[in-house]
Amino acid sequence: MKLLCISLGCDKNLVDTEMMLGLLNKDGYTFTDDEHEADVIVINTCCFIGDAKEESINTILEMAQRKIDGNCKALIVTGCLAQRYKQEIIDEIPEVDGILGTSTYDEISNVLREALSGVEHVQRFHDLQGIPEMETGRVLTTGGHYAFLKIAEGCDKHCTYCIIPTLRGNYRSVPMERLLKEAEELASKGVKELILVAQETTLYGVDLYGKKSLPELLKKLCRISGIQWIRVQYCYPEEITDELIQTIKEEEKICHYLDLPIQHASDRILKLMGRRTTKNQLREIVGKLRKEIPDIALRTTLISGFPGETEEDHEELMEFVDELEFERLGVFAYSAEEDTPAAGFANHVDQEVKEERRDAIMELQQEISLDHSESMVGKTVEVMIEGKVADENAYVGRTYMDCPGVDGMIFVQTGVELMSGDFAKVRVTGAMEYDLMGELEDEFTE
């Protein structure tokens, strides 16, 4: 039977999708991208913010239509939206045949078998305590040269705007031996870059080993043959230790890149958000990282228009962004999520104002990013090739400063034939706001 799987939301959700695909591949399903020819459709949903929720609902409704005018015999919904709104989905979208929570994706095969045998509205929901353990390997959807490695599930931080602890449970680290085995398997399949993800990576191991064990995990991952780049995402600033900084600094395979979402810079707003840092602490953490690792690329994420944010708070955030000049930065307009404390706060900001403030920050960041890109011109960088530009003697790739899907690219002019996953030395010859241009170093002439 032909199966279409649609993965929405974050890279952590994508890992769950790839786990399910591994099981379904073992069951003999063949995969298709054509919704009209699919016998089975699986949608792994997201509902972190309003836009993600809307996308998930619209996708379910669209695929439900394939039960009527297509070939679809079973429609299965999994992931965060399913965890949060399981009864609403069953009541309002009767075309859905099965529904799984965030901790039961390992039961996808059984749910599908029951749904195809005629059982209505098959459900699988467990408490959010454990982490599914599967012997079957993942089916990678990232092209095969890089892969996300999810090192933990859930979160204990309970920021006032965030629904994740409700959807994913408390923080649970994946045992180190499981991660190392998975990483070895990924390397054996040709993966050259591992991207460590979790709701929070910096607390890895505290629940299992009684201490922050990310540095130890990183060192062991660095010993795996075939892995050339290791990248760390979702580091909470207050949890970054000197040991972690030194590990990133000393281990050659670890990219000098760190994703540390700060969300805001006004101490008043940070407190309302339930964050655990002050503006001065954030400044100190960024300063320490840049002092110890001068070529580090820092990515952060901000929220504009949080309830109670005044024009003065916004200006304070703008000044902080201008001062710290993050190499990579994204902004979300605040989205009120039901059942979160912030949704009940007073003084919500008008949507138009939230978006205006978001756009102002991104306009400032565009200038900062262009300055940084222009500073790279003339330098030689190592580039992972992602693919070829159609009908041109050019390729697209990424430097260590760029995480797939969220950061920029470098366009490489060359007549040499390259493959996705190849590494090449590239001389940067031009710069745009978020992307670079370059030539293979051995082709470059003064």
HELIX and SHEET records of a PDB file:
HELIX    1   1 ASP A   11  LYS A   26  1                                  16    
HELIX    2   2 GLY A   50  ALA A   64  1                                  15    
HELIX    3   3 ARG A   66  ASP A   69  1                                   4    
HELIX    4   4 CYS A   80  ARG A   84  1                                   5    
HELIX    5   5 LYS A   86  GLU A   92  1                                   7    
HELIX    6   6 TYR A  105  GLU A  107  5                                   3    
HELIX    7   7 ILE A  108  LEU A  116  1                                   9    
HELIX    8   8 ILE A  164  ARG A  168  1                                   5    
HELIX    9   9 MET A  176  SER A  188  1                                  13    
HELIX   10  10 VAL A  206  TYR A  209  1                                   4    
HELIX   11  11 LEU A  214  CYS A  222  1                                   9    
HELIX   12  12 PRO A  237  GLU A  239  5                                   3    
HELIX   13  13 ASP A  242  GLU A  250  1                                   9    
HELIX   14  14 ASP A  267  MET A  273  1                                   7    
HELIX   15  15 LYS A  279  GLU A  292  1                                  14    
HELIX   16  16 GLU A  311  LEU A  324  1                                  14    
HELIX   17  17 PRO A  341  GLY A  344  5                                   4    
HELIX   18  18 GLN A  351  SER A  375  1                                  25    
HELIX   19  19 GLU A  441  GLU A  443  5                                   3    
SHEET    1   A 6 THR A  30  PHE A  31  0                                        
SHEET    2   A 6 LYS A   2  SER A   7  1                                        
SHEET    3   A 6 VAL A  40  THR A  45  1                                        
SHEET    4   A 6 ALA A  74  GLY A  79  1                                        
SHEET    5   A 6 GLY A  98  LEU A 100  1                                        
SHEET    6   A 6 VAL A 122  ARG A 124  1                                        
SHEET    1   B 6 TYR A 146  LYS A 150  0                                        
SHEET    2   B 6 GLU A 193  VAL A 197  1                                        
SHEET    3   B 6 TRP A 229  VAL A 232  1                                        
SHEET    4   B 6 ILE A 254  ASP A 259  1                                        
SHEET    5   B 6 ALA A 297  SER A 304  1                                        
SHEET    6   B 6 ARG A 328  ALA A 333  1                                        
SHEET    1   C 2 ALA A 152  GLU A 153  0                                        
SHEET    2   C 2 ARG A 172  SER A 173 -1                                        
SHEET    1   D 6 THR A 380  LYS A 388  0                                        
SHEET    2   D 6 ALA A 394  ARG A 398 -1                                        
SHEET    3   D 6 ILE A 410  GLN A 413 -1                                        
SHEET    4   D 6 LEU A 436  LEU A 440  1                                        
SHEET    5   D 6 PHE A 423  ALA A 431 -1                                        
SHEET    6   D 6 THR A 380  LYS A 388 -1                                        
END                                                                             
